[in-house]
C-alpha cells in the first residue's frame, strides 16, 4: 500500500477506446501528491509499470496530448 500526503486534484480526462471489439468509456482523475511511505506497485490490470521521477520531467513522460494539456493548465506543480 502506498501512503500519500497533500493530495491536490489536477483535472479529469474523459475518453473512449476499443478493446476486444467493444467501445469502452474511461474517465481518469489526475492528482498531485507526495509519497510518504509504503510500496509503489502497478495495478494488476491496465498498467505495465510504475515509477517515480522528478516533477520537472513530467511532460516528457506523458504519452498523450490531453495529459500534457492538463499539466500545462494545472499551475505550479507543488503538492
C-alpha positions as CSV (number, residue, x, y, z in Angstrom):
1,X,0.0,0.0,0.0
2,X,1.2,3.5,-0.9
3,X,0.9,6.2,1.7
4,X,0.4,9.8,0.4
5,X,0.1,13.3,1.7
6,X,-1.1,16.6,0.3
7,X,-3.4,15.5,-2.4
8,X,-4.4,18.1,-5.0
9,X,-6.8,17.4,-7.9
10,X,-5.3,18.4,-11.3
11,X,-8.2,17.6,-13.5
12,X,-10.1,14.8,-15.3
13,X,-9.6,13.3,-18.8
14,X,-12.5,11.6,-20.4
15,X,-12.1,9.3,-23.4
16,X,-13.3,6.3,-25.5
17,X,-11.3,3.4,-26.9
18,X,-11.8,0.0,-28.4
19,X,-10.8,-3.2,-26.6
20,X,-11.8,-6.8,-27.6
21,X,-14.2,-5.4,-30.2
22,X,-16.1,-3.3,-27.6
23,X,-16.2,0.5,-27.3
24,X,-15.1,1.4,-23.8
25,X,-15.6,4.8,-22.0
26,X,-12.9,5.8,-19.4
27,X,-12.6,8.7,-17.0
28,X,-9.1,9.3,-15.5
29,X,-8.8,11.6,-12.5
30,X,-5.3,13.1,-12.1
31,X,-3.8,14.1,-8.7
32,X,-0.6,15.6,-7.4
33,X,0.6,14.2,-4.1
34,X,3.7,13.5,-2.0
35,X,4.6,9.9,-1.2
36,X,5.4,9.4,2.4
37,X,5.8,5.6,2.7
38,X,4.6,2.3,1.5
39,X,5.4,0.4,-1.7
40,X,4.8,1.7,-5.3
41,X,3.3,-1.2,-7.4
42,X,1.4,-1.3,-10.7
43,X,-2.3,-2.1,-10.7
44,X,-2.9,-5.7,-11.7
45,X,-4.8,-4.7,-14.8
46,X,-4.2,-2.0,-17.4
47,X,-0.7,-0.9,-16.0
48,X,2.6,-2.5,-17.1
49,X,4.9,-0.4,-15.0
50,X,5.0,2.4,-12.4
51,X,7.9,4.7,-11.4
52,X,8.9,7.8,-9.5
53,X,10.6,10.6,-11.5
54,X,11.5,14.3,-10.9
55,X,8.5,16.6,-11.3
56,X,10.3,18.7,-14.0
57,X,10.3,15.6,-16.2
58,X,6.6,15.1,-16.2
59,X,5.8,16.5,-19.7
60,X,8.4,14.3,-21.3
61,X,7.0,11.2,-19.6
62,X,3.4,11.7,-20.6
63,X,2.1,9.7,-23.6
64,X,-0.9,11.7,-24.7
65,X,-1.5,15.3,-25.8
66,X,-4.6,15.6,-23.4
67,X,-2.3,14.7,-20.5
68,X,0.3,17.4,-21.5
69,X,-2.5,20.0,-21.9
70,X,-3.9,19.1,-18.4
71,X,-0.5,19.6,-16.8
72,X,0.1,22.9,-18.7
73,X,-3.1,24.4,-17.3
74,X,-2.6,23.0,-13.7
75,X,-0.4,25.8,-12.5
76,X,2.6,25.2,-10.2
77,X,3.2,21.5,-9.5
78,X,3.7,21.8,-5.8
79,X,1.7,19.4,-3.6
